Amino acid sequence: MQQETLEAELAELPTNDLTGEEMAGLKFMREEEKLAHDLYTELESEFGYRVFENIAASEQTHTDAVALLLKKYDISDPVTGERGTFSNEDLQSLYDNLLKAGIESAEAALKVGAEVEEVDIVDIQKRAEATDEEAITLVYDNLIRGSRNHLRAFVRVLEREGGNYSPQHLSQSEYDDIISSSIEQGSGNSGT
């Protein structure tokens, strides 16, 4: 979904009071999507795989979508804009560890990309289950669709390069269902 289109659609939806859990979830997802963007940008510059460049651009769209929700609900934005820096200490540690693992080799980088998308799927599902706010659900649905597409893309490139991937955070059956299904289309381009 184009940013302007999403912003207009979100403006049409009600703005109800959020729970502390919903607000914390939005702040977390803003930084988690930024984590993916920043990590893929670094790994693309290290290894030159186009998949990192393409998905980093999509992740920027995702983090911008969550920023629109923060604005809509008047929640402070935890993102400073500095690449590789996060307010959430757990996300900072995750980023540092994944970057260290990913720069070991091209195969490791692709596996890190797949793992990040698994983590995103699990985290988005958890936060989506904790809200019934229509605007948040709209954005989370697009984010999770995008993460499933990204997981498929990383696994496809990894397999093309002779590697293989086993799920780290999803059940084998959830993973198999995602990998064996087609690319999902969303509204506009936010699902890719």
Buried (B, 14 or more C-beta within 10 A) or exposed (E): BEBEEBBEBBEEBEEEEBEEEBBBBBBBBBBBBBBBBBBBBBBBEBBEBEBBBBBBBBBBBBBBBBBBBBEBBEBEBBBEEEEBEBBBEEBBEBBEEBBEBBBEEBBBBBBBBBBBBBBBBBBBBEBBEBBEBEBBEBBBBBBBBBBBBBBBBBBBBBEEEEBEBEBEBBEEEBBEEBBEEEEBEBBBBBBB
